[in-house]
Amino acid sequence: MGVPLDFTMLIEKRKYKRVSVSFSAEYRGKNIWQGAETNNISEGGMFLSTEKVESSETAAELIFNFDEEGQEIIYIKGKVIWNREIPVVNNQGKAMPAGMGIQFIKFFSSECREFIAGKINNWKE
């Protein structure tokens, strides 16, 4: 599916602020339906640490919440932008898990994007 790449150098070119987070999400793709762990998120997408990965351009559905009360369920359609089939260690010696970079395509509530943006902007890094 691809060569493991180190995407840490792309951070400066990102359109949205990205924060490191850790919460569970459900990933539903073309051939895979699995639980995943979120490593980072922005208004435009997220990285999911997963056991299995799918190819770039694969349509995906994500379900998660990162509201501590669990009251705000987020449902998003997206697509796989890149994947890392196996864990690697980057140039700075940091372990990078296997998983997929997901771009958000469609939010399923009018408040969903604003909710995510507000959480990200208020996140304590």
C-alpha positions as CSV (number, residue, x, y, z in Angstrom):
1,M,0.0,0.0,0.0
2,G,2.9,2.3,0.3
3,V,6.2,3.3,1.9
4,P,6.1,4.5,5.5
5,L,6.5,8.2,5.3
6,D,7.3,10.9,7.9
7,F,4.7,13.6,7.6
8,T,6.0,15.8,10.5
9,M,7.5,18.3,8.0
10,L,4.1,19.0,6.5
11,I,2.7,20.5,9.7
12,E,3.7,24.1,8.8
13,K,1.7,23.9,5.5
14,R,-1.5,22.8,7.2
15,K,-4.6,25.0,6.7
16,Y,-6.0,24.4,10.2
17,K,-4.5,24.2,13.7
18,R,-3.8,20.6,14.7
19,V,-3.7,19.4,18.3
20,S,-2.5,16.1,19.8
21,V,-5.3,14.2,21.3
22,S,-6.2,10.7,22.4
23,F,-9.7,9.4,22.2
24,S,-11.5,6.5,20.6
25,A,-13.2,6.6,17.3
26,E,-15.0,4.2,15.0
27,Y,-13.7,3.9,11.4
28,R,-15.9,2.5,8.7
29,G,-14.2,2.2,5.3
30,K,-14.6,0.2,2.1
31,N,-13.3,-3.1,3.5
32,I,-12.6,-2.3,7.2
33,W,-14.8,-1.5,10.1
34,Q,-12.7,-1.0,13.2
35,G,-12.1,0.8,16.4
36,A,-9.3,3.3,16.3
37,E,-7.4,5.7,18.5
38,T,-7.1,9.3,17.4
39,N,-3.6,10.8,17.7
40,N,-4.4,14.4,16.4
41,I,-7.2,16.4,15.0
42,S,-7.9,19.6,13.1
43,E,-11.0,21.2,11.5
44,G,-9.9,19.5,8.3
45,G,-9.0,16.0,9.4
46,M,-7.4,13.6,11.8
47,F,-4.9,10.9,12.1
48,L,-6.2,7.5,13.3
49,S,-3.9,4.9,14.8
50,T,-5.3,1.6,13.4
51,E,-4.3,-2.1,13.1
52,K,-5.4,-2.2,9.5
53,V,-5.1,0.5,6.8
54,E,-6.9,1.3,3.5
55,S,-5.6,2.9,0.4
56,S,-5.5,6.6,-0.3
57,E,-8.8,8.0,-1.7
58,T,-10.9,5.3,0.2
59,A,-14.2,6.8,1.4
60,A,-14.6,6.6,5.1
61,E,-17.2,7.2,7.9
62,L,-16.0,8.3,11.3
63,I,-18.0,8.3,14.5
64,F,-16.6,9.7,17.8
65,N,-17.0,12.1,20.6
66,F,-14.5,14.0,22.6
67,D,-17.0,15.7,24.8
68,E,-16.1,14.6,28.4
69,E,-19.8,14.1,29.1
70,G,-20.2,12.0,25.9
71,Q,-23.2,14.0,24.8
72,E,-21.9,15.3,21.5
73,I,-21.6,12.4,19.0
74,I,-19.7,13.4,15.9
75,Y,-20.5,11.7,12.6
76,I,-18.3,12.7,9.6
77,K,-17.7,11.4,6.1
78,G,-14.1,11.6,4.9
79,K,-11.5,10.0,2.8
80,V,-8.1,8.4,3.4
81,I,-5.4,10.8,2.3
82,W,-2.4,8.7,3.3
83,N,-1.5,5.7,5.3
84,R,1.3,4.2,7.3
85,E,1.1,0.4,7.2
86,I,3.6,-0.3,10.0
87,P,4.8,1.7,12.9
88,V,8.1,3.6,12.3
89,V,10.5,5.8,14.1
90,N,10.9,9.3,12.6
91,N,14.1,11.4,12.3
92,Q,13.6,12.8,15.8
93,G,13.4,9.3,17.3
94,K,9.6,9.5,17.9
95,A,7.6,6.4,17.4
96,M,4.9,6.9,14.8
97,P,2.0,4.4,14.9
98,A,0.5,2.6,11.9
99,G,-2.7,4.2,10.8
100,M,-4.4,6.6,8.4
101,G,-4.6,10.4,7.7
102,I,-8.3,11.2,7.1
103,Q,-9.6,14.3,5.4
104,F,-13.0,15.5,6.5
105,I,-15.4,15.8,3.6
106,K,-18.9,16.2,5.1
107,F,-20.1,17.0,8.6
108,F,-23.6,15.7,9.5
109,S,-24.9,18.5,11.6
110,S,-24.7,22.3,11.1
111,E,-23.0,22.7,14.5
112,C,-20.4,19.8,14.1
113,R,-17.6,21.8,12.4
114,E,-18.1,24.7,14.9
115,F,-18.1,22.2,17.8
116,I,-14.8,20.7,16.6
117,A,-13.2,24.1,16.0
118,G,-14.2,25.3,19.5
119,K,-12.8,22.2,21.1
120,I,-9.5,22.5,19.2
121,N,-9.1,26.2,19.9
122,N,-9.7,25.6,23.6
123,W,-7.6,22.4,23.8
124,K,-4.8,22.5,26.4
125,E,-1.7,21.3,24.7
